[in-house]
Each structure stands twice: as C-alpha cells, then as structure tokens.
C-alpha cells in the first residue's frame, strides 16, 4: 500500500482487483463505467491530489467517488479515485479505505 509520504511509485503489492473490493466498491466501479447515477453530490467531482500520493497530473484529471460504508451515517472514509480525460472511461482508478492516507491501484 502506498501511504502519505509524498509522491511515490506503486508496485505490484499496491494493487487490488475489482473482485477484491468490498461489494459497495464493485458497485461504484460499475457506475463509473456507466456514467452514473451516483448517490452523493460530491461523486464525480475533481479530486485535487493534495496528498501527492497519486501520480502527478493536471488539476481536473482525477475525480472522486464515495464507496459507502454500511455502518456509517456519513460518507465514511472509503473512496475510489479515477483519472482520465473521460470520466466514464478512466485511464486508472485507485481505492482508499482510510480517507486518502493510502491508495491501491485497481486492476481488472
């Protein structure tokens, strides 16, 4: 897992398959490729990558999506961040279950 220490490259151990995501994450991935609709207003908004953990890209490249946590009353800590010029056809997606402190690249 890549953690907040500044820009870093991710290795094979820093990945998670779509099938390994929690069921809510798998549903969000399907919605991303369908173009929505999403449950939360913040879903699909620009993710600034202020933590500088993900590869550096121009502002607007990354978008964030909430992965619902069943026991949470709020959005919780789980997110999927996808990058690319077309939100419904992302170049890469990343999963965090600790509100941006670490990320794993999502693989098929």
C-alpha positions in Angstrom: 0.0 0.0 0.0 1.3 3.5 -0.8 1.0 5.8 2.1 1.2 9.6 2.5 4.9 10.4 2.3 4.9 12.5 -0.9 4.9 11.3 -4.5 5.8 7.6 -4.9 5.5 4.9 -7.5 3.3 2.0 -6.8 4.5 -1.6 -7.1 2.5 -4.8 -7.7 1.8 -5.2 -4.0 0.0 -1.9 -4.1 -2.9 -3.2 -6.2 -6.4 -4.5 -5.6 -8.5 -6.4 -8.1 -12.1 -5.2 -8.7 -13.2 -8.6 -7.4 -11.4 -7.9 -4.1 -13.1 -4.5 -3.5 -16.0 -4.5 -1.0 -19.3 -5.1 -2.7 -20.1 -1.4 -2.4 -16.8 -0.6 -4.2 -17.6 -3.1 -7.0 -21.0 -1.3 -7.5 -19.3 2.1 -7.6 -16.9 0.8 -10.3 -19.8 -0.4 -12.4 -21.5 3.0 -12.0 -18.3 4.8 -13.0 -18.2 3.0 -16.3 -21.9 3.6 -16.8 -21.5 7.3 -16.1 -23.7 7.2 -13.0 -26.1 7.9 -11.4 -24.2 8.4 -8.2 -25.6 8.5 -4.7 -23.6 11.5 -3.3 -23.4 15.1 -4.6 -19.5 15.0 -4.3 -19.3 11.9 -6.5 -17.6 12.7 -9.8 -16.1 16.0 -8.6 -12.5 16.9 -9.1 -10.0 15.3 -6.6 -7.1 17.7 -6.1 -4.4 15.0 -5.1 -3.2 17.4 -2.4 -1.7 14.5 -0.5 0.6 13.9 -3.6 0.4 10.2 -3.3 -1.1 9.5 -6.7 0.9 10.2 -9.9 1.1 14.0 -10.6 -1.4 15.1 -13.2 -3.0 18.4 -14.1 -5.9 19.6 -12.0 -9.2 18.1 -13.2 -7.6 14.8 -14.2 -8.7 12.9 -11.0 -12.3 12.5 -9.9 -13.5 11.0 -6.6 -16.4 8.7 -5.8 -17.7 7.5 -2.4 -17.7 3.9 -1.5 -20.5 3.6 1.0 -19.7 2.0 4.4 -22.8 0.3 5.6 -22.4 1.2 9.3 -21.6 4.9 8.6 -24.2 7.7 8.7 -21.9 10.0 6.7 -19.8 9.3 3.5 -17.2 7.5 5.6 -13.6 7.1 4.6 -13.7 4.8 1.6 -13.3 6.3 -1.9 -12.4 5.4 -5.4 -10.3 8.0 -7.3 -10.2 7.7 -11.1 -8.1 9.6 -13.5 -8.5 10.3 -17.2 -10.0 12.8 -19.6 -13.3 10.9 -19.9 -14.8 10.1 -16.5 -16.8 7.1 -17.8 -13.6 5.7 -19.4 -10.9 6.3 -16.9 -7.2 5.6 -17.5 -6.7 4.3 -14.0 -8.6 4.0 -10.7 -7.4 3.8 -7.1 -9.0 2.7 -3.9 -8.6 4.1 -0.4 -10.2 2.9 2.7 -8.5 5.4 5.0 -9.6 8.7 3.5 -6.6 9.4 1.2 -3.8 8.3 3.6 -3.0 5.4 1.3 -4.1 4.1 -2.1 -4.1 0.8 -4.1 -4.4 0.8 -7.8 -7.5 -1.1 -9.0 -6.8 -3.8 -11.5 -9.2 -6.0 -13.6 
